[in-house]
Amino acid sequence: MHARIFAEAWNPQLCSFVSTLGGDMLDATALLLAELRFLPASDERFVATVNAIGKHLRSGDLLFCYRHADDFGVPTTTFAVCAFWYVNALAVVGRIDEARELYGRLLSHRNAVGLPSEDIDLHTGELWGNFPQ
């Protein structure tokens, strides 16, 4: 399975691992590949995936898990945990200062008792979804 994922989930046009075998859609869950020990954080494909996700799924301090339509349509709110996955990925690829700064800014997206919600509206900052995340 590992070999198949390497062969079929890597999209050379996007320079990123993608959400489905042979697919062309980015998904922030690929930020977990190093954490899950699927490949080392130093692997150029992981570094490229982090860069692609930052470029295409990040908006300001927040990240969409994906930007393609699902059963609910195209996502309009960001998925808070993805931004924290991104912080971790930045750190393991050596972008420590950037990770630390982003983490600090993400903490401002908590409610009055310090909990982040499941989703955050990109435009208003309104907290949506389940608590706690």
C-alpha positions in Angstrom: 0.0 0.0 0.0 2.9 2.3 0.9 4.4 1.9 -2.6 1.1 2.4 -4.3 0.4 5.7 -2.4 3.9 6.9 -3.3 3.3 6.0 -7.0 -0.3 7.2 -7.3 -1.0 9.8 -4.7 1.9 12.0 -5.7 0.9 14.6 -8.3 4.0 15.9 -10.2 2.0 18.8 -11.7 1.0 20.1 -8.3 4.3 19.0 -6.6 2.2 17.5 -3.8 0.6 14.5 -2.5 -3.2 14.7 -3.2 -6.4 13.4 -1.7 -7.0 10.4 -4.0 -4.9 8.0 -6.0 -4.5 9.5 -9.4 -6.2 12.7 -8.2 -5.5 16.4 -8.5 -7.0 17.8 -5.4 -5.1 19.0 -2.4 -6.1 18.0 1.1 -4.6 19.3 4.3 -4.5 15.8 5.8 -1.3 15.3 3.7 0.3 17.5 6.3 0.2 14.5 8.6 2.4 12.3 6.4 5.6 12.9 8.3 3.9 12.8 11.7 2.4 9.4 10.8 5.9 8.3 9.7 4.8 7.6 6.2 7.9 9.5 5.0 10.5 11.6 6.8 9.9 15.3 7.1 13.1 15.9 5.2 11.7 14.1 2.1 11.5 16.7 -0.7 8.0 15.4 -1.6 6.8 16.2 2.0 8.4 19.7 1.9 6.8 20.3 -1.5 3.5 19.2 -0.2 3.7 21.6 2.8 4.5 24.4 0.3 1.7 23.5 -2.0 -0.9 23.3 0.8 0.4 26.6 2.2 0.0 28.2 -1.2 -3.4 26.8 -2.2 -5.3 26.0 1.0 -4.0 28.7 3.3 -5.8 32.1 3.6 -4.2 34.4 6.1 -3.6 32.4 9.2 -6.3 29.8 8.5 -6.5 26.7 6.3 -9.2 25.0 4.4 -9.0 21.2 4.6 -9.7 21.2 0.9 -11.4 23.6 -1.6 -13.4 21.3 -3.8 -17.1 20.6 -3.4 -18.3 17.9 -1.2 -21.8 16.9 -0.1 -22.3 20.4 1.4 -20.8 22.3 -1.5 -17.5 24.2 -1.6 -16.3 24.9 1.9 -16.9 28.4 3.2 -15.3 28.0 6.6 -11.7 27.0 7.4 -11.0 23.9 9.5 -9.2 25.0 12.6 -7.2 21.8 13.2 -5.7 22.1 9.7 -4.0 25.3 10.7 -2.4 23.6 13.7 -1.3 20.6 11.4 0.3 23.3 9.2 2.2 24.7 12.2 3.5 21.3 13.1 4.5 20.6 9.4 6.3 24.0 9.2 8.2 23.1 12.4 9.3 19.6 11.2 10.5 20.9 7.9 12.7 23.5 9.7 10.6 26.6 9.4 10.5 27.1 13.2 10.2 30.9 13.4 7.3 30.9 10.9 5.6 28.0 12.8 6.0 29.8 16.2 4.6 33.1 14.8 1.6 31.4 13.1 0.9 29.4 16.3 0.8 32.6 18.3 -1.7 34.2 15.9 -3.9 31.1 15.8 -4.4 31.4 19.6 -6.3 34.6 19.0 -9.0 32.5 17.3 -10.3 31.0 20.5 -13.5 31.7 22.4 -13.7 33.4 25.8 -12.7 30.2 27.7 -9.7 29.6 25.4 -11.2 26.9 23.1 -10.9 26.8 19.4 -13.9 25.7 17.4 -14.0 23.2 14.7 -14.4 25.8 11.9 -13.6 29.5 11.6 -15.3 31.8 9.2 -12.5 33.2 7.0 -14.1 36.7 6.6 -15.7 37.3 10.0 -13.6 35.2 12.3 -16.8 33.7 13.7 -16.4 30.4 15.4 -18.4 27.6 13.9 -18.9 23.9 14.6 -18.1 21.7 17.5 -16.2 22.5 20.7 -13.5 21.7 21.8 -11.2 21.0 19.0 
